[in-house]
Amino acid sequence: MVVGVDRYLSGPQLARLLAIGPGARPYYRVLAQSVRSLVLDGRLPVRVRMPAERHLAEALGVSRTTVTAAYDLLREQGYLESRQGAGSWTALPDAGSLGADNPWIAAEDDGLLPMHTAAPSAISTLPEAITAVTGQYPRYTLGTGYDPLGIAPLRQAIAARYSARGVATRPEQILVTTGAQQAIHLVTTMLLSRGDPVLLESPTYPHAIDLARMRGARIVGVGIPDEGWRHLDLLTSAMRQSAARLAYVIPDFQNPTGHLMDDAARAALAGAARRHGTVLVVDESWCELALDEEARATPLAAFDIDGRVITIGSASKLWWGGLRIGWIRTTAARVRRLAVLRASIDIASPLFEQLVVARLFEDIEGARAERARLLGASRDALVAELAARMPDWSFVPPRGGGSLWVRLPDPSATSLADAAACQGVRLAPGQWFGVDGTLEGRLRLPFTQPPRVLAEAVRRIAEARLRGVYGTRPAEPLTPAL
């Protein structure tokens, strides 16, 4: 008898809880995924003895080999413990065993390859930066521990980076935030009231759509042509006709299309915003991830002459998503207003993470080179895999950013995502990125995973297309995509 294990399930009892569809493939992986879901939902308590492999196989009507493979996968992932002669019982994995050590597990631990999120792993120099600032940390404990504007070294580093990119910037023009998403939230809260028109690209970053709806704003969607912003007619005419109070744009490797706006279009957009009284909120989260050196553009703020361009940046894409540090560049007066507003949310961003990011800015070119090398290899691998397995899918490989914006041969993104989930891949259908629920014929495929993971993901997606089988459908993630 194993200490602490006094409850057990029979094969038929567990089979009734699982309710797996007969067409689910590969069956052993769906079986393991279903057991994980039961444990995480609390419907299958921890330290409950599982039925013997042959008993569960009989109850499910599958081979014992299939159940053995599922049990092996559950043991590997920490959801099952076994002892010879004592059987197997449910468990919860050690948190330290997940994440980077197991690239096959999605962030929400649903067992699916995470092709729904464009979040790269940590940069190789992050541990060194953490070690370097650990010695500095104690001297900051002499103060209060928080600064609504952000610590001076980080604001100076951010301002210096803007100046180096061609936009003269002072530290007092920078507000450090807890990620780019909080930055967008603060700006929209300050500038938008219920019923105000706000212009959004379509497709765009899904959380920007969510924030506009939360504010009760009237969303004015503007489609992005396949060739990008070579002509701004749609954008500028929508700005004029709607009298948009605010326009949220992503000119640098746009999420999800990957388009890069050229300098002429940036100058024209800034001029249109002046004429029509629109504030431009420019999301530069991806701007440092040029994969081809010539794929660079002047910051849109360089064309601003009256303070109507507000720029948002982030540490998450260049360095690591776990560094919840973002920033806002705007006028010094607006920074002070935003600092007062953010006090109702969190007062200040974490001090240690701010010190780490300030340190990372010291070798930003090294980080850019590493990202370009790794993401470039992953992009090329994904392009090659898709060309080999899905030649009827069309896309333009971007010169930077982290994803492909794929056009499917028919409007089937949601059904494909369902089928792919049964094959162990979580996808981001185009509908997530559209302001009006359209773009069902599109799919965002990130290349932020290593080439071997991308190759396996494409193989499974191709299998999902071939089978067109819908097994048990995993729960949708709480947040759609990054």
Phi, psi and omega in degrees: 000132178273131182301132177088355180250101181233006176241152181211159177242141173277167178302310180298324179297313180292322179300321179293325178291325186286313178049055181274133178295146184295339182266004183296134180218143346290136191299319183296325181287321177294323176298313178298318179298320181293320177295317177303314181299320178297319179293313183292330178279350181084001180283340174238102186298159176288146179066040169256131181291131179276155177294153176301151185304316183290328179290318179291322179300318178296318182293326182270345182075033179235175180284155177297327179300322179297314179293321178300317179296321178294316178298319178300317180295319178295322177294318179300324184269357174093009181264001180214135173240146184222153174217133183301128180087349182244350179090199182233147180218156183290153181207169171248137182288154171293129183303328181291345181273354182262186174078234189298331180287344181223086185292353181274353182261130177288164183303322180274009174057047177261004176082001182260148173297129188276070178271013178262352184232136181259063183243112180285158177288173184294147177293151186294336182273001182298313179302321179296319179295320179298316179297319183296321184273348180301322179290336180278338190301316184304324183291339177283345179287352177287341179262197182283337179097356177212148178221114183303335180274336187109152183292149185302316181301323181287318179297323177295318181294318180294315179299319180296324180293318176298317180298319179294332179274359175108010179237101181303125186219138175258152180304328181289354175269003185246132170242122177278135182236171177270073181092161180293329182295320176294325178299314178298318180299315181297315183294315180293324178296320182288323190258337186253137172244165181303131179090349179292140176284133177231132183266127178233138171294154175222111013279166178204181179297121188302325183288338174293322175297315180301317182294320178298318178293322178300323180282352182074022181285160176268110186280128175248105182273140178233118180292145177261120179298157180302329181274001180092211187260043178295329176234130183262015185304311182298317183293311183288324179291324176294323178297317181289313185291328183268346187053046184302129177290326185214146174230126179258120183228153177234086186281343184254104179053062189311136178265111019252359192285335183083003182293147176243119180284132180279170186297323180297317179293324178296317179297318180295321180294317178298321178294318179297320179298322177296316183294324187256005175070034182256136173273130179264121173258111188254115180269113181254027184304329183257004194295334182273002185255052173285127180271336174245130189302326181284352181276068179229152179218159178288136178306140182300330180297339179293340181262008182269127180242357182224022173073024182261003175258119176250122185254138180242134179230172185205150175272350193290323185276321182284318186252303179181139180294336179289345173275093185280067181232126174227186179200161176236131172249123180201198178287156180298323180294319180290326176300317180296320178296318180293324179296321177294318180296317184291342179298336179279355183251301182211006177068308183200162177275158182304132185294313185298316180297325177297318178296319180297314181294321177301320177294317182296330178299337182294335178232051183293328180291325175296320178294318179298320180293319179295315179298317181298320181294310185287313180291327177298318178294320179291320177301312182296322179294318180294317178301316181294318180296317180293320179298325182282321188257332181230066184294346180271000175270139181240147180192163175248115179301124182284158178270005179187185180086210186216013183205159171260143176252102192264137172261121179276158180290346177208163182284081187226024187297316183293316179294326177294319178299321176298313181294321180294326178299325178290343177259007175091024179229132175260125184247164177246096179293154184302334181302330179299332189259357182268142183284345184231022177078012179268203178069032178291345178267014183236159179213133174264123178243109180284152174243037179271356175267161177298156182305322182294325177291319179296320179298318179293320180297315180295321177301317181289323177296318178298322177295321178297318178297320183292317184278319184059035186260139177246110176265213176292134185265121179294157178297144177291146177293153181293324177246131189291311187195158178243000000 
